[in-house]
Amino acid sequence: MQQQYWVGDFYIDLSRNQISHQDHIQTLAPKALAVLTVLAKHQGEVLSQDMLLDSVWQNTIVSPNTLQRSIAQLRKALGDDGKVQVVIKTHAKQGYSLESKVEWGEKTGASTATTVTEPLNTAIQSSEQTVHTKDRVSTKPTSNKKVALFGTLLFAIIGASVIFLKPQPTSLSVAKLTALTATDDRENAGIYSPNGDYVVFHRYEERLCINNIWAKHTGTQREYQLTQNLSSHGKHTFSEDGRTLYFVQQQDCRQPVTQKQCYKLMSLDFAESLVSPQQPKTLMECKNSRIRSPKWMKGNHLALLQQHQNRWKLISYAIDTQQSQKIYGSLDDNVIQFAYSPSEDLIALTSVNTQGEYYLQILSPDGEVHSKVAINYPSEIAQYRFISPNFSPFDEQLLFSTGRQLFTLSYDGQIDNVSLPLDEPMGSPNFHPSGSRILVTKGFYDSDIASVSLNELENSAQDPMHDNHRKVYSIIERSISAEDSATFQPMGNKLAFSSQRSGIDQIWISDGKTTQQLSHFAMDSYIDGFYWAKDGQSLLANSAKEIYQLSLNGNSQHFTFPFPIDQLFHWDSGAQTALANIRIGGLLKFAQLDLANLSYTELRDTPVNWAQKSTTGQIIYTDKLDRFWRSGDIEDTLIETLIDQGSDKRFILDGERLYGINEQYELWHYELGNKQFNVIGELPKNLDYLTDVRQSHALISLRINAKKELAELVLAQ
């Protein structure tokens, strides 16, 4: 097949998954370029959605939304307008056509400029590589490194290109994919009612900032609003008779004791709510511990996870007596997740022990242990990944996902692949009581990187006549996927940022004209922190809870710490130290890593929310109440001036000046030396994170679109 061609003035290189225009290079998802190629082969013709779906997604089941997102991505890359449609035209109820001139063949004119050398493409190979560290050399496969802790089972979709080396023990044959919700709001956490007549979910209306529980009748398709203006809440669970819903609601504590959020176990009369929205009742409130994942059990009990002092345990709450008791909890391990099977009246619980080993336990609701086995991770799963298996219709087989791969976990701890002929990721699977359908959540996240002029922001805030709708930022990196954590290159003009534009979370490098992928982390990898070296020639990155140093010249080094790195905060390349939350003996701690000796020094026996180190070596961090602390020789000191200025938007140290964002979205700075505090100005409400500051400019990540919707996989009989 021809690998290069022109669409107007845009050069398409399929071998590199790139679109070039003058000096600007964009990397697109292979499926999007495949759509463009089909349109190019039929230039000027109207191709139906079915033809494009059949041509690009052969032998797979996808929704039309997948094609529409590819078209949107192509239009953005080709400078097209969805309304004017000069390049790709939409024909109502017919399909799409490519209107621009197409020329097949390689470039013969000016070459495309790039400032990042070719070895970047091989910075991290997915095959087995040799890892060099001080006084040791180890060989370790890195293709299986995938990360991200999922509190619930994330149901992944395995593309047709994935090749499994093992025989498949289980096969799910999907007949069709049916959308259940199609609004502009975010719907998730869907479950079926016990009789299968209703789907219950929560819907977040971002425009109005309203969160509510809804129900939809699977036969009539009628929707019912069950509540009025709830705070954030998690998954629901039904009582056996289907009359009552239970869930955990999370809201701000006005007078926090040890945490910023209070957790309430709530109940809702489902039958009455179908008539008119109801106010849920509080069954239990926790101000000094966290609770999550309630699941109804026989005997009018609820099982749920409770965390106290950094350790999770499984408890049972008796609805009749309003008393709770421990089902499982031990100083020797920490509970990860659990599932309950009403038909078997059994609990499947995963945990990590003090040696960092993962176990599966099958329990009775009274805590009696039926079996406890070590989980044997195959090479496809990262060694530090937490898994959240759920009961399935298969005999003594649990089901879980790592992101784009689906696995079964047997009661004896063995893991095997399960393949599904689908191409887009979906989450939160829930089997219909009949076993013939699966309720899933589809979604995507789109965020862009923006630059903010601090001087302009401050002048705008001080001007009483300023236009509140005037943008105080400019977008510098965008795609139709998540872009985040942009940082300035020391002693250079490049930016490093994370992006999922290739389908996998990777690190990219941009000089403002060209953008190129630096890392090549394995499928299902997620990046939790990366930082430049002082000379600006390499980055230290945390992927799959392991540490890698990536050089711009293509070299890489893997630091094989014998424990997982949960979050990387800072890197001092001169001293070869880093700040991170790490997991020791199953518990999270805040520590300083010694990269030379692969050791650590514990700084705090609990994790921190965020941390940075100043130029004088002082460590600044925030705790779970978003309070700012500075390290000291004898004890750490609370920064009283900033007691109400913390948030989950991170903070940045530029020299000895601290920049942060409060819960009113105000950007401020604080001088560590003279302790002067000043509010600079207000940032947009769709801000995700403050990611870097250099002199007069700040980098932020802006949420452009976040979509979740419910769908149903109908299984073939």
N, C-alpha and C positions, 0 to 999 in steps of 0.2 A: 504494500500500500504506500502511496506517496506520503512522505512524512512532512513535507514543507509546502506551503502555498500562501498566496496573498489574498486578503479580503480588502479591497480598496487599497489604502496605504498601510494596512496592518499586516505584518508578517507572522504567519502561524507556523510554529515548529513543534510538531507532535512528539518528536523524540525527546524534547525537553519540557513538554507541557507549558509552553510559553507563547505569549502574544507580544510582539515588539512593534513599537511605533516611534520612529525617530530614535531618541536615546532612552526611551522608557521601556522597560521590560516588566511584564506581569506574568506571574505563574498562576495557572488556573487548574482546577480539578480535572483529571483526565476525562471524566464523564461529560463535563461541560464542553470540552474541546471535541469530544466525539459527537455531540449534538451539532456543533458548528460544522464539523466535517461532513456529516450527512446532509445538512442544509446546503453546504458548498457544492456537493456532488450533484445536487438538484437545484442549482442556482436559478432563482426566478419562479420555481414551482411551489405550489402550496402543499406542504406535507402535513398530514393529520397527526394529532397527538399519538394515536395508536401506532402509526408507522414509526415515529421517532422513538417511542418507548420500546417497540419491538426490535428496532435496529440497534439501539444503544444498550438496552437492558435485556439482552436475550436470556430467555429461560429464568427470568427473575420476576418477582412481583413487586411493583412499586406503585405509588399513587401519582396522579397527574401533578400534584404539588412538587414532586421531585423534578419533573421536566420544567415546570414554571420557574423554579429557583435556578436551574441551569441557564434558562433563557435570560433571567434577570442578571445573572453573573456575566454572561456574554455581552449583554447590552452595556453594562457598566464598563467592561474592559474595552469595548469597541467605541466608546464615547457616544453610544446611542441614547435616545430618550424614549422611555416607555410610552410617552404620549405622542410624540411626533413620529417615531419609528422609521428612521431613515435606513438603517442597516437591516434589522430583523423586524419584519412586519407581522402583526397578529391579524389573522382573518377570523372574524367571529364565527364560532361553531364549525370552523373548517380546519384551522391549524396555523402553521407558521411558514414564512418564506424568507429567504436571504435575497435582499435586493441589490447589494453591492456587487461590483465586478469581482470575479474570482480568476486568479492566475495560478497555475500549478507549477511548482519548481522551487529550487533553492534560491537564496539571495545571490545576486551578482553584483550589487552595488556596495554602498558603505556598510561596514560591519557595525555590529551593535557594541556600544561601549560598555565596559564593566570594570569596576574597581576591586572586585572581590575575586580572588584567583580561583581557578578551576578545581584545585583540590578541596574546596569547600564542599563539593558534591559528595566527597567520600570521607567527611569528617568523622562520622561514626558508621562503620559498616554493620550491616545486619547479620553478617556471618561471624564465625568465631574469630576473635581478635586477641592479640597478645597485649597484656596490660602491664606497664612498667610503673612501679612505685619504688620508693626508697628502700634499698636492701631486699627487694623481692621482685620476682617476676611471676605473674600468674596468667594462665590462659583460661578465658571464661566466655561462654556464649552470651551475646548481648541481644540477640534477635528476640528473645523472649521477655524482655523487660517492659512491663506495662504497669501502670500505677493508677491510683485514685481510689480513695475509700468511698464506697457507696453504702449509705445507711440502709437502703433498700435494694432489692435485686434489680439491677439494670439489665434489661432484656435487649441483647444486641442482635444485629443483623450481620450475617456473614455473606460477603459478596461472592459472586461466582468465581472470582480470581483466587480465592483462598484455597490452598491445597492442603488436605489433611493426610498425614502419613500413617495414621492409625485407622483401622476399620471402624465404621460408625456403629455403635451399639444401639442407637435409638434414632428414629427418623420421624420428624414432624412434617407432614405434607400439607402445605397451605393452599387452599383453593382460591381464596381472594382476600383482598384487604379492603375494608369498608370504613369510611370516615364516620365518626359518631358526633363530633362537634366540629364546627367550622366558623368560629367567631373570631373577632379581633382580640379577644381576651386570652388569658392563659388558663387552660384546664389541665389538671393532673390529679394524681393520687386516686385514680378510679378503681372502684370495686363493684362486683355484682351483689345484688341482694341475695339472700339465701335461696329464694325461689327462682332467681334468674330473671325476674320481670323488670328490674330496674338496674340502671347504672348510677352509682353515686360518686360524685367527684367534687373538688373545690375549684372555683373559678375566681381568678384575680382580674379585676377590671382596672388596668393601670391608669387609664385616663382619669378615673374617679378615685383611685387608690382604695378600692373596695374589695374585700375578700369574703366570699360566702360559699356555703355548701349547696350544691344543686343535685337534682336527680333527673334522670331521663328514662321514660318508659321504653323498653326495647321493642315493643310492638307498635304502639301508636306514635312513638318519637316525640311525644309531648314532654316539655321540660318543666320542672318545678323548682322554685327557689325555696330552700328549706330554712335559711337563717337570714339575719339582718346585720351587716357590717361587723364581721368577726375580725379579731386580730389574726396573726399568722397561726397556722395549725398544720399538723402533719396528716398521716394516713388515718383512715377510718376503719372501724371494724363493727360488724353487725352482731347483735344478740342472735341466738339460735332461732327464735321465732320471727326475726326480721322486724320487730317493732321498735328497737332502740339502736341508735348509733352511738359509738364511743370514739373519742379522739382526744389528742393532747393539744391544748391551745397555749401559745407562747406570747407573752406580752411584757412590756416594760414594767419593771418594779420601780415605783416612785421612791421607795426607801430601800434600796438593795442591801441585803445583808452580806452575802458573799458572791453574788452574781448579778448581772445586769438584767437578766430575764427571769420572770417567774413562769413556772410551768403548771398548768392546771389540767387535770383529767376531767373531761366533760362528757355529759350524756345528752342526747337529743331524741325526743319522741318522733320517730320517723313517720308514723301514721298521721299524727296531728300536723306535722310539717308539710305533708302533701296537700293539706287543706289550706294552710296559710303559714308563712314563715314564723318560726318559734325561737324563743330565747333558750339556749342550752343551759343545763344545770351543772354546777361545779360539784364534783365528787371528791376531789383531792387537790390540794395546792402545795407546791414545793417552791420555797424561796432559797433553800440552801443546797438543793440538788437538782439535777436535770432528769426528766423522764421522757421516754420516747417509745414508739412502736407498740402501741397497745394491740392486743389480739384476744378476742373472746375465747374462753375455754368452757368446756362443760362444767356443770355445777355452779353456774352463775358467777364465774370468776373471770377476771381479766389478767392476762400476763403482760408485763411491760418491763422495759429496761430502765434502771435507775442508776445514775452516776453520783457518787459522792467521793470527794477527795481523789479525783483523777482515776477512779476505778469503777467499772460498770458491773452490775449484778442483775440477775433476773428475779423479779418479785411477782407475787400473786396478790391481786386486790379483790377481796370478797365484796360484791356489790351489796349484798343483804346486810352484812355487819359493818361495812365500811372499814374493815381492817386489812392490813397488808402484812405479808410475811415473805421471807426469802425462799425462793425455789432453788436458786443456785448462785453461789458467789464464793470466791476463794482468794486467799492471799497468794496462791501459787499461780494464778492466771487471771486474765481479764476477758470478760465476755465481749465478743465482737457483734454478733447478731443471732437472732433465733427465728424459728418458724414453728407454727402449730398446725397439726393435722386433726380436724374434728373427726374424721372417719376412723383414724387409728388412735385418737386421744393420746398423741405423742408430741414431744417437743424435740426439734433438732436444733442444737446449739453449737455455734463455732466459737472458739476461744484461742488466745495466744498465751503461752505460759512464760515463766520467768527466763527460760532459755531461748525464747523467741520462736518456739515450735507451735505449729497450728494443729488444733484438735477438733474433731467432730464428736459430739456427745448426743446420744438419744436418751431422753428423759421422760419420765411420767410427770404429770402436772404437780404431783406431790414432792418432786425432787428426786425420786428413785432413779439411779443411773442404770439404764439397760445396757449401754455399751459406750466405750470411750476409745477412739482410735485416732492415730496420727493421720493427717491428711497428706497424701503423697502427691506433691505438685509435679505435673509434667513440665517439659521444657517450654511449652507455649505460655506458661503463666509465670509472671515475675515472682521471685522468691519472697518478696515482702508484701505481696498484695493481700489485702483482706478480702475474703469472699463472703457473700451473703446468700447461701443456698435456700431454696424454698421447696416445699413438698410439691411433687408432680404426680400425674396419673400413672406413672411408671412404677412398677413394683420395687420398693426399697431403693428408689432413685430420687435424689434431690436435684434441683436445677439451679444454675447460676450463670452469670455472665461476667465477662471481663471488659466489655465495651463493644467489641465487634466479633467476639467469639462466644459461643454458647457451650456450656459443659454440663454433664451429669456428674453427680457425686454420690457414690454408693454408700450404704451404711457402713461398709468396711473401709472407707477412706479412699477408694480408688476414683480417679477423675478420668473421664473420656469426653471426646468431642461430640457435639450434636450439630448437624448442619441444617440451615434453613435457607431456602432460595429467595432471600430478600436482600435489598441493597441499601436501605436507609436505616439508621439506628433507631431503635424504639426502646422505651423503658417501662418499668413497673408492670410486668406481666401478671395477669390474674385470670385463672381458668374459670369459665362459666360452669355452673353446677353440673351441666350435662357433659362437660369435657370436650364439647365440639367446637368451642370458640375460646379465644384468648383476648382479654382486654389489655391494651397497651397504650402507652403515652408516646406520641411523636413530638419532636421539637427541634428547634435550632436556635442558636444564639449569635447575634451579629453585633460586634462592637468595633469601633474605630479608634485610632490614636490621634490625639489633637495636641496642638501646641498653644500655650497661653502666654501672652505677653504680660508679665507682672506689672509693668509700668502702666500699660493701657488698662488693665483690670483695676488698678488702684485709682487712676485718674477717673475712670468711669464711675467707680463707687463714690468718689468725692464730689462728682458733678450732680447737683440737684436736678438738672434738666436732662440727665442722660436717659437714653431710650432703654427701657428694661428688656425689650425684645431684641436688642442689638447683640450679635454674637461677639463674645470676647475671646474666641478661640478660632483656630484654623485647623482643618483636618489634614494630616500629613501622611497617613497610611490607612487605606481602607480596602475592604473586600466584602463579600457577603457572609463571612464567617467571623469568628472571634479573633480580634487583635488586642494584645494586652502587654503590660509590663515594659513599655519602651524605656530605654535608658541611653543617655548620651555616652559616646565613646570618649574616654579620657585621651587628651592629646590628639584628637582627631575630629572628623565631621560626620562620622557614621552614627547610625542608630542600631541598637539590637532590640528586637521585640519578639514576643511569642505570637504564633498565629496557627489557626487550624485550617487555613486556606487549602492545604494539600490533603485534608481529611484527617490528619494526625497532628497533634500538638508538637510544633517544631520551633526552633529558634531561627530567625531570619535577620539578615543584615541589609541595611539600606543606606545609601549616601545621598538620598534625595532625588536621584535620577534612576538608578537601577536598584533592584531588590533581588536578593538571592538567598536561598535556603542554606543555613550553616549546619544544622544538626540533621541527623537521619535516625532519629529514635524509632524504636519498633512500634508496631501497631498497638493501640490501646495505651500508649504512653501519655502521661500528663506531666507537665513541668511545674514544679513547685519552687520557683526561685532561680534566678541566674544573675551574675554580676561580673562586670569587667575587671580585668587586671589593671594595675596602675598604669602600665605602659599602653593599654588599649589594644593589645595584640591577641588577647585570648579572653575567654569567658569561663567561669565556673558555673555549672548548671546542675540542678537536681532533677533527674528524670527517673521515674519508677522507683523513687525513694533511694536512689544511688547517685553518687557524685561523679561528674565528668568535667575535665578541663578541655575545652574546644579552642584550638588555635585557628586564626584566620588563614594560616598557610596550609591547613588541612590536617595537621597532627591532632591527636587526641590522647588523653590519659584517663583511666578509670581508677578512682580511689576506692578500694574494696574494703570499706568499713564493715565490721562484723555485726552491724545493726542497721535498721532502717533510718533514713533521714526524712523526717516528716515534712519539714519546711526549712528552706535555706533563706537566711536573712541578709547576710553580709559576708564579704570576702576581703581579707587583707592579703593580697598576693605577695607582699614583701615578707611578712612574717609567716606566710603559709598557714593562716588560721581562718576560721569561718565561724559565724554564729548560726545556730540552727536549733529547731525543736527536733529531738531524737527520741526514739522509742527504746528504752532499756527495760528488760524484764517485763515487757508488755505495757509499760507505762510511759507516757510522754514526759520529757524533761527538757528544760532550756539549757544549752551547753555551748561551749566553745570547742570547735574541732581543731585538732592538730593534724594537718594534711600530711606532714612529713612522716609522722610516726603512727598515723591511723589510730589515734587515741582521742580522748575527750576529757574536758574538765567541766563538771556539773556546775552551772551557775544558779540554777533554781530547780527545785524538785517538782515543779509543775510547769506546763508550757506557757509561753507568752503569745500574745496576739501578733505583735510585730516588734522588730528590733533593728537598730542601726548602731554603728560605732562612729564617734566623732574623730576629728583629726588628732585630738589629744589622747585618744584611746579610751574615752569614757563611753560606756554602753548606755544607750537610752532604749527603753522598751515600754510597751503597754501591757497591762494585765487584762483579765477577762471582764473587768469593769471599764475598760478603755481608759484607765488612768495611766499617766506618764510617770515613769520612774527613771532615776539615774543611778548608775552603779557607784558603790563606794568601797573603801578599804575595809571598813568595819561592817556597815550595813547599807543597803540601798535606800535612797531618799525619794519620797514622793514629791513631784513638782507641783506645788499647791496652785500656782498661777494657772495651770492647765487642767484643773480638776474637772471642768465642764467642757473641755475642748476636744476630747477624744471621740473617735468614731471607728467604724470598720473600713474606712477609706484609705488606710495606711498613712505613713508619714515618711518624710525624707530629711536627711541631714545634708546640708550643703556647707561644708566646713564646720563652723561652730554655730550655724544658724539652723534651727529646727522649723520645718514647714509641715503643717497639718491641715486637716479639714474637719470641722465640727459637724454636728448633726443638723445644723441649719445650712449646710453646704457652703460655709464661709471658709475661704482660704486664709490662713494666718501664718505668721512667723514669730519665733521666740528665740532670743539671743541667750545661749547657754552661759555666756560670760557675765553680761550686765543684767540679765533676767528681764529684758524689755520685751513686751508683748504687743503685737500690732495685727489687726485684721486688715487684710489686703482688699478683699472683695468677694462677691458671691459667685459661685460657679454653677453651671446648669445642673438641674435635678436628675438628669440621666447619667450623671457621673458614676463610674464604677470605682476607680482608684486613682490616686495621685501616684505617679510612678517614678518621676525624677524631676530635679530642679538644677538648672545651671545658670547662675547669675540672674539674668533678667527674664528667663523663660522657664516655664514648667511644662511637663508632659503629663497628660491625663488620658485615661481610657474612658470612652463614652459609649454607653449602651444605645445602639441604634434600633434594634428589634430583638425581642425575645418572645418566641412563640411556642406554646405547648397546646396540643390537642389530643383528644382521645380517638382511638381507632380500634377496630376489631379484626383479628385474624380468624377467618373461618377455615377450620381444618377439613381437609378432604377425608371422606369416609373410607 
